[in-house]
C-alpha cells in the first residue's frame, strides 16, 4: 500500500518568505497559473521574459514540461540571458489558496564545465589520432606497398598476356582471369588498410561502452603484423581466458595499446633478432581492475629516464616529439585508470594500464 501524499505546507505570506530562499523562487496559483509572489532573484533572472507572470506561458517559453511536485528537476536554457537553470517544483498553501512553488537553481557554471570537458576530450581524441597516424606512417607505407607492388605485377603480367594475343601465341583465359582476380584481391586489401586509417582519424565524440580487450589487441596486432615480420620480432599475446569486458572507448584504447607496442618495438631495434620478444598480457589485478601490460626486451630505462617518462616533450628517441606517453596517460586517466612503468625481470621494460570492468564504472 502506498504512503499517503503529504499535504502542502502553509506559508505565512509568500512574498517575504521567498526572499529568504537563496535561489530564484516564485509562487504561482494552482487555479489559474498566475504569478502570486516572487523574490528579487527570480525577477532578476526571468522578468525580462514577458511570459514569467504565467506559469504555463513561462514553461512554454523555456521548453519545459508541465509542473509536478514529484517530478525530477528539469534543466532549461533561458533564451534571453543564455543561462542554464534547474527547475524544482513544490506545493504550498496560503490563505486557502493552493500554490505551485518554483525554485530555479542557476547551473550555468556546471554546464559550461561539462562543455569544456567535452571539448577537451574531443581535442584529446583528435590529437591522439594524429599522433598515432604519424607514428604509423612507416608501418602503413610497408603495408600499402606490398599489395600495390603485387597489383602492379599482376597487371603487368596481364598486359603481357594481352600483348601476346596480338602475336602468334594464344592467351589462356584462365591465366588472365587468375591474374586479374589476384590484382583485385590485393586492391581490396589496400582499401581495407585505408579504411582502418580513416577510422583512426575520424573526428567523433568519445564514447565508452562494453569492449573486449582481445578484439582491441587483435586490431593493433594486425596493424603491426608486417613491421613485426620485417624485424623478425616475436609477439606473444597472453590474455587471461576469463578476462572480463572493460568500459572504454575502443579507438582511444587501441591508440594507447598501439603507442605502447610501437615504443616496445622501437626499443628492440638494436637488439639481436633472436632476443626480440614482445609480450602483451591481460589479467584482473588485486584491485579488481583489468590490467594490460606490454613487455619488451630492450635496453630498459635509467632511473633519471623513469622519473620523466610521463612528462610532456620528454623522449628517449632521437627523432621523437615526446608527446605519446603524456597523451596516453591523459586517455587512461579519462577512463579512470592509471598508466604505469616497471623494469622487466631479465632486462627490458613493462608499460601497462588499467581499465574499469564493464558494469563497475
SETILO-75164 format. One record per residue: residue in one letter; z, x, y of N, C-alpha, C, CB in turn. Coordinates in pm, whole numbers, plus 50000, padded with zeros to 5 digits. Each point is the difference from the previous one (the first is absolute). Glycine has a CB too. Layout:
aZXYZXYZXYZXY
...
# end
This chain:
x500005008549881500004991550119500005008850123501224981749878
x497885015850216499905008450118501154997450096497525000349975
x502855010350101501094998850096499564991050114500875022749939
x500094969350119499644991350113499585008250120501604982649917
x497405012450157499495006950119501095000150107497624992949946
x502575018850116501015001350104499594992050123500645022849915
x500344970850149499724992350119499775009350119501374981049911
x497775014850186499785008250118501305002150075497654991550017
x502525020750038501205003050076499884994750142500395020449859
x500624972450192499944995550139500165011850095500934977649932
x498435021550183500125010450100500524993850129498135013549895
x502694994350174500584994950125499125004350116502335000949903
x496604991550117499105003250110499065011249961501734992750164
x497025004549803499095010249947499655010850101499094982749851
x500815014150276499555009850098500875012350009499044981550124
x502255017249918500875011750012500195007349867501164988550187
x498925004149704500215006449870498825008949962501414980549930
x497365015250099498825007749964499955013350075498814978749954
x501795021750165499995012650076500795010949928499794986950211
x501135009149702500815009949927499245005949881502054987750070
x496845006349895499205005149887499225012350047499804976749897
x500275034650032499345012350046498495000349977502125011549955
x497284977450009498564999149978499454988150077500225010849771
x498464988450238499384988250062500364987849917498095013950093
x502424975949973500504988449926499744987250079501785014349890
x497824975150038499724987250065500354988649906498175010550138
x502144978049921500314988049922499014989150034502455006149992
x496984987649905499034989350016500554987349936498075016550001
x501674972050063500444987249945499184996749877500694992050228
x500015004549665499304996349877499154987550020501855010249866
x498604980850223499344987150016498595001450053502214989850039
x497625017550069498675001250061499525014350017500474978950117
x500345030949841499585013950009500055006050138498594995349810
x502064998050286500085005250136501045011050010499284977750089
x500495031850000500945010850024501244994250069498125017150017
x503054985449923501264995050056500705011050079500224983949810
x499795028250136500675011150067499425013049949502124986650029
x498015023950052499505013249960500785010650077497694990849949
x502505020749989500645010950074498955008050077501835001349827
x498645007850257499095007450087499075008949919501724999550182
x498795005749708499145008649916498804992149947502025013949935
x498204973750029498894991749953499014997450112501524989249832
x498985007750286499124997350113499205012350038501604982750082
x499055029049914499275012550030498885002449900502095009550100
x498154986849776499035003049894498904989549989501815011749879
x498514975450146499054989549967499634990650114500925001449776
x499734999650340499704990350106498575001450053502415000250062
x496955011349916498615001650043499064991349918500515023350072
x499964972049813499224990849917500334985750042499955016549805
x499084975950248500284986150037500544991849884498205001650170
x501465002649707500404992249882501475001749965497685002249916
x503055006650153501375002949957500944988250017499595023650061
x500014966550019500904988650025499944989749889499705003650244
x499384997949660499894990849887500005008049870498714983250142
x502135012949767500145007549875498675001149924502374992249987
x496994996649987498775000249921498875007350072500694978549894
x499255020050240498975006850077500225015149996499764979850149
x501505024549857500305014349994499625005749864501874996950165
x498474995649730499645004549866498505001449985502054989049911
x497205001450143498545000649991499465012150077499924975049978
x500665027650139499545011450081500275013249931500394986750206
x500695013849717500375012349929499445000549858502075000950138
x497184989049823499434999149865501105000849894497855010450083
x503264982649944501134999949908500044986749927501295015850148
x499414984149737500134987949921501064990950060499285012549794
x500814975450153501004990450046501405005449976498424981149954
x502525014550126501365005049992500684995249874500125000550248
x500895007149709500784996249884501235008849993497954992449878
x503235001550115501235007950003500115009349880501104981450124
x498305014749763500095008149880498815009449983501314981749895
x497755017850196498795008349988500315014450038498564980050050
x500775029749889500215014050038499455002650140499885006849758
x500565003950308499505003150134498485002049998502215010650056
x497144985250051498565001850014499735010850105499574975849933
x499545033450036499645010450095498744995650074501035018249853
x499064981450281498894995150081499685010150109500644976149953
x498135023250095499535008850108499764991350122498935016549836
x501714986950276499854991950122498735004050074502514997550018
x496624992950010498715003450063500135004650145498944983549850
x502105012650220500105003350142500625013750025500204975750046
x500685028849865500685012850024499665010549895501834987550107
x497595008349781499695009549894501215004049917498175008250142
x502984985849879501205003349926500044992549867501215004250216
x499555001149690500214993749869501424994649992498315015349892
x501844972650052501314993949986500174994349860500044994750246
x501205005849706500374993149877500724987150040500195021949867
x499254966750093500554987150041500974994749894497904995150130
x503345002449912501034994449913500364986050052500915023349943
x499144966949967500324986350040501324995649937497554994850024
x503194997650054501254994449950500184985850053501015023049988
x500024970449966500294986350041501344999650074498684990849803
x501395000950299501254998050075500024985850054500125024550062
x501004971850001500144986350055500815000750129499884989749767
x499675002950335500724999650128499924985950058499495024650042
x501694969849986500094986550054499224990049915500265009850229
x499864991749640499334990949909498515002649986501704983550059
x497795026850003498575003149995499765011449901499694992350240
x499435005449663499655010349903499055010050064500314983849809
x499985028950171499225010650063499465009849896501404997750208
x497435007849821499445011349925500195012450089498284985349873
x502455024550075500315011950079499125011549955502394992350032
x496885013250063499105011249973500615013050051498014984650015
x502045025549898500385013650040498805008949974502474996249949
x497065010550155498825008749989500445014550017498464981650089
x501475026049802500435014050002498775008950022501954995049844
x498105013450258498895008950032499925011149895500254995050248
x498665005249676499825010149894498805008950030501014984349833
x498615016650294498805007650038500105014549958499674984650192
x501505021749829500155014149965499835002349851501545002950194
x498994987849725499845001549855498544998749959502314991049966
x496994999450093498584998249968499205012250042500244975250026
x500055030150094499305011950047500275011949910500154991350233
x501105010049719500335011049909499244998749869502275001650104
x497614986049845499254997849876498525003350021501634982249932
x497815013550183498605003050029499795015150011499774978050119
x501195028849946499895014550015500055006949865501064998550226
x499854996749688500105005949867498724997749920502494996550005
x496974991450005498754997149930498885009150048500744976249971
x499195025950161498975008850056500185014249950499874985550203
x501385019249792500265013449950499625001349853501845002350167
x498434987249755499635000349859498495000649983502074987249944
x497215005250138498545000149991499455013750039499954975450051
x500635030750055499565013450040500315010249891500364993950241
x500825004749698500385009149893499044998849883502384998550070
x497294989249894499084997749889498635006050030501234979149942
x498275018650181498695005350037500025015350000499544979450138
x501545026449917500095014750003500035005749860501224998650218
x499524994849693500075004949862498644999249933502394992949986
x496844996450045498644999049945499155011850046500184974749997
x499825027850134499165010550053500435013749951499594986050201
x501735016049787500515012649948499505002249857502034998050147
x498074991849770499605001349861498495002049987501944985849934
x497295007350148498555001849994499635014350034499654975950061
x501025029750040499735013950036500345009449886500444994550238
x500715003149697500405008849890499154997849875502324999950092
x497084988349895499174997349884498555004550018501474980849951
x498205024650166498605002950031499355008849895500544997850241
x500165013149720499425009249902499834993249865501045019350121
x499974973149839499924993049871498864989949999502465003049971
x497424989550138498944990050006498625006650000501544984850125
x498365026849941498725007050001499585003549858500505009250229
x500474995649692499685003349860499674987449921501505020150014
x499304969450008499824987949921498684993050032502484997449991
x497115003250135498724994050037498825009049964501154987950186
x499085025349822498915009349973499514998849856500935015550173
x500014982249735499624999349859499044988449971502195010249942
x498144977350094499034989249971498725001250081501914985249946
x498165019850178498785001450080499075010449939501284993550205
x499305017649746499165010249936499364994349873501475018350092
x499304973849834499454993949878498894990250034502215002749885
x497984989550221498964990650042498715007450034501764984350088
x498375026649987498815007950036499305005249874501105006850218
x499674997949686499385005349877499274989149923501805017349987
x498854971050001499364989149927498744995150071502244993349910
x497825005650222498834995350074498885010349998501504986550146
x498865026349864498965010349991499334999749863501275014350163
x499564983549733499414998949866499084987949990502025011249905
x498384977850158499174988049998498675002450072502074985849993
x497995021350120498785003050074499075008949918501274997850215
x499335011749710499155008549917499304991849892501545019450043
x499214970949900499384991549898498874991750059502174999249877
x498074995550245498954992150065498805008850032501744984450096
x498545028049947498905009250031499185003349877501365009450184
x499324991649703499285003049876499094988449958501895014749929
x498464973350118499184988549964498615000950060502064986349984
x497835021250126498695001550062499145010349931501014993550214
x499625014649699499265010249927499704995449859501075017750138
x498894992049774499664996849861501204995049922498215017150010
x502994986850036501194996049925500294985250019500935023150024
x499684970949876500344985950007501514998550023498064994049848
x502304997650248501414998250035500674990849899499465003350244
x501795000549715500774991649910500814990150084500135018549824
x499604968450165500794990250077501495001149972498044984849996
x502335018749880501425001049964500665011550077499494990649770
x499795020850241500565011450073500174996650148498945015949836
x500074977550221500054996550142501134989950026497515004350020
x502634985949889501084990350017501365006549989498514982349908
x501615027249998501295007049983500365007850125499595001749754
x499455005350303500275008150119500404991350118498385017049918
x500934971950102500314991250112501354993049980497544996550038
x502764999649839501304993749973501145009750025498914985249831
x500895027450126501035010150024500195002550149499445010649780
x499474989650296500105001950145500774988550064497835012649999
x501904975249955500724988450054501495000949969497934986049974
x502435018449906501415001449963500715009850091499424994749762
x499925016550266500605010050089500124994750143499065018249855
x499964974050188500074994150134501174990350010497505002450024
x502754989949870501134990849999501325007750006498644983449868
x501405028150065501225008250005500245005050142499655006949762
x499304997750303500145004750139500444988750091498235017349960
x501244970850017500394988450080501474996749980497674991249984
x502835010349894501414997349972500905009950073499374990649777
x500195022050231500775010150074500114995950146499225018049843
x499664978050216500004995950141500894987850020497685009150028
x502304981549878500824988050011501485003550000498214986849884
x502185023250035501415004249998500415005850135499835004449754
x499285003450305500335005950130500124989050106498805021349936
x500324969050060500074988950097501314992449986497494998049994
x502995000249885501274993149979501165007950060499074989849790
x500845023650201501065008450053500054999450152499765014849802
x499114984550264500005000950147499934986250066498915022349981
x500944967349940499884986650058501284996250072498394993349820
x501495003250308501164996250080500524986549952499135012950199
x502164986349773500604987549958501515001050022498154995849829
x502494992750168501454999650018500695004449871499774981550171
x501275027149839500735003549877500504987549929500695021950105
x499134977849766500394988149924500665004649871498124986350099
x503195011649891500735003949881500034988449900501405016050136
x498444987549739500024990149894500335007049869498304985550121
x501685007249770500295005849868498865009549959501324979249933
x499035033450036499005010049966500405007749875499395001950241
x499615001849680500195007849878499785014750033499254980549852
x501755028050127499895014350032498895006549919502455000750055
x497394995249819498985006149915498594997450054501534997449803
x498254990850253498684996850058499735008650122500194976449915
x500825025250171499835008450119499765014649960501464984350132
x499275020549768499815013749954498615001949944502445001849951
x497054988349975498655001149942498945000750109500784987349798
x499415005250311499055000450111499955013950062500434975750046
x500735030449975500065013450058499405010249905502054993550129
x498245005449742499455009549903498484999449994502104997949866
x497354990350151498544998750000499405007250121500194977949881
x500485021350234499515006950118500045015149985500764980750137
x500185024349783500195014549987499415005649871502064997950135
x497324993549787499545004249868499065012050005500254976649926
x498735022750159499025010950004500595012950054498234983050031
x502655015950070500615012150052500895006549895499934990350232
x500795001749690500845005549893499155007049895501674981950041
x497185012249926499115006349902499445013150055499424977449908
x500215022650219499425012150059501005011550002498514985650141
x502775011249882501045010350006500635002749864500444993350235
x499055000349660500575001449865501504997050003498255017449941
x502074971550122501394996050021500374988849904499855006750242
x501294994949691500474989549909500954990850075499735015449800
x500024971750194500874990150063500594991049892498635000650213
x502694999149782500704991349905500674988750078500385019349839
x499324968450124500644988350061501004994549900497944994650141
x503345006949892501074996049909500864989350068500025023049891
x499574964750094500734988750058500784992949890498254997250181
x503004999649848500824993049901499294987149958502125009850099
x497824987449770499264988149954500564986950054499455012649795
x501844987250235500624987850051500175000450151501194997349782
x498025010950288500145001450144499744986650068499305024249986
x501664970650090499824986850061499055000650119502294993649925
x497154995250117499144999850118500825002850126498464983649887
x500855021150218500655003250126499544990350107500185024249934
x500584975550177499664991650114499395009250104501874983049954
x496795017050060499355010150082498634995450047501245017749876
x498264989150228498614998750041499215009849913500604993250242
x498515001649678499305008349901499275011850063499754979749860
x499465017750243499175010650056500875010750068498134983550033
x502945012450035500865009850065500675009249898500394983750186
x500085010849703500645008449899498985008849930501774982449967
x497025012650014498955008549946499735011850093498994980149884
x501095017650248499825011050096501075010649981498954984050164
x502305011749820501095009549981499805007849871501564984850126
x498165008349765499835006749871498805009450004501034980449884
x497895015450182498835008550012500335012650079498524979849988
x502215018850122500345011450083500885010049924499824985450203
x501205009549728500885008749925499265007049886501924985150058
x497175007649878499255005949890499045010750049500204978549875
x499135018950237499095010050055500775012450046498434981750072
x502765016449985500835011450037500365008449878500924986950193
x499385006249696500355007149877498805007949947501694982149946
x497135011950060498805007149957499755012150088499034978649914
x501125019650218499805010950094500965011649972499214983550172
x502035013249789501005010249975499685008549878501684985150104
x497415010149810499695007349876498635006650000501474984249884
x497875016250231498655005950005500015014849960499404983650180
x501655023549857500075014349971500705002949867500015004350245
x500404985249686500685001749871498945001349890502024986850080
x498195022049820499045000849889499754986449938500755023349955
x497994974250006499614986849952500884995249885497675005050070
x502755004049843500804996049884501364994450040498825017449865
x501644985950257501324995650045499934988050095500785023549973
x498034971650055499864988850095500364986849932498205012550125
x503024983549898500514987949936500594990850107500485012749785
x499014975150222500514990250094500524988249920498385007550182
x502824988149855500624989149925500434989050096500785016249822
x498884971450144500444988350077500914991849910497874999650140
x503374998849905500994993049920500484987550073500715021849896
x499694968350029500564987850058501154995049916497784994350097
x503325002149968501184995649928500854991250091499985020949857
x501034972750088501004992850079501215009150013499194977049920
x501215026250203501105009550020501364993049992498485014050143
x502584993649884501364994749987500314989450106500695021849904
x498554978050205500184989850104499174987549972500465018250165
x498934981249716499184988649958498754998550086502074988749919
x497445022750133498745000350073498935006049910501215002150223
x497534994649806498905006649930499735013250070498984977749928
x501045033049996499845013550055498735006449942502525002550027
x496615002050061498755006649960500095014650043498654978450021
x501025030849887500125014450027498675006949971502474999449945
x497135009750143498795008049982500435014649991498544983250127
x501265022949757500475013649974498825009449981502104991049895
x497965020950167498945010049985500595013249950498674989050184
x500465020449787500395013549958499515010350102499934992849758
x500165003850369499605009350105501075010350027498624982250100
x501255024650013500925010850033501354995050049498045013850056
x502084973249973501254994650050500145002350150501025003949777
x500144992750277500245001050144501265008050027498844978150036
x501155029150076501195007450041501024990450057498625020650046
x502614984149973501064991750058499634995550141501705012049860
x497684997150216499604996650137498944989149999500545023250075
x498504977849834498954989849991500584986649957498325017949943
x502624982349964500614987549954500704992750113500295010149774
x500324997550319500724993850110499114993350102501725016849966
x496994986750037499074994650099498944990949940500395020350134
x499704977149737498914993249929499534987250066500905009649796
x500024982050246499624986850050499934999550152501054990149797
x498955021550267499845000550146498534998550035502055014750023
x497624977350080498604998550040499405013550037500474976850080
x498295025549877499205011850032500465012649928499574989750220
x501415009349689500325011649917499114999649877502405000650082
x497005010849885499125000849884500045013949940498534982350097
x501275018449772499895012849932498545003749976502224996149891
x496864995250152498575002549980499425007250121499824979649854
x499255029450121499375007350111499164990850089499975020449858
x499454969250082499124991150076500564985950008498065013849931
x503254984450046500584986750001500524996150137500605003149762
x499554983850256500534994650126501504997549994497784989750042
x502795009849838501434997549989500404985750026500325023150066
x498764967549919500314986050030500324992349872498505001250201
x500955003349686500054992349877501384995849955498015011949938
x502934997650045501324996749948500804991550097499975021149870
x499864981350260500724991950099499574985449993500205020250150
x498504977549834499504986349988500424994049867498045005650147
x501935002449746500454995149870501454995350008498395015649885
x502444992150183501414996150012500134986950078500685024249990
x498524974350117500054987650077499594988149914499515013050210
x499474988849708499524989249913501094996149900497625008150026
x503005001949913501034997249899501224993650066499195019349860
x501204985350258501144994050069499694985750041500695022650082
x498064974649954499594986250028500224991249877498315008350168
x501514997549713500214992849876501475000249956497655005749933
x503254999450152501445000949971500275009249882500304976850089
x498905033649900500215010349899500285013350066498514987849842
x501425023050082500225013350056499025009849936502444994950042
x497145014950035499125010749954500855012649986497944989750112
x501915017749779500875011549978499235011649936501974984549975
x498655027350031499455012149940501105006849920498325002950188
x501285003549702500935008649927499195010549925501694981249976
x498875030950008499285010449925499864995849853500885017950157
x498034986449781499784996849859500515011349913498004986050059
x502765010549840500525010149909498855007249931502104986449964
x497945026750038498935007949941498925003750099500474988949789
x499675006750338499025003450104499194988050044499895022849908
x499924976150223499224989050054500864990750083498485001549804
x500964987150230500684990450088499904985949943499495014550198
x501444977249844499984985849967500164992250129500965004149768
x498074987450260500114990550111500074986149938498715015250163
x502194976849887500144986749943500364989750106500695010449786
x499244977050174500384989250090500534988449918498275007150170
x502534984649896500564988249935499464987550066502075012749940
x497884976649982499564986950047500914989349943497615008050018
x502604981350055500814989049945499264992749889501144997550222
x499604998349680499404991749895499614986550058501385011749822
x497564982550125499604986850045501094990049962497555006049976
x502804985750121501064990349976501355004650050498734992349805
x501395020750232501255005450052499805005950138500775004749767
x498364989350312499655005250130500944995050107497645001449926
# end
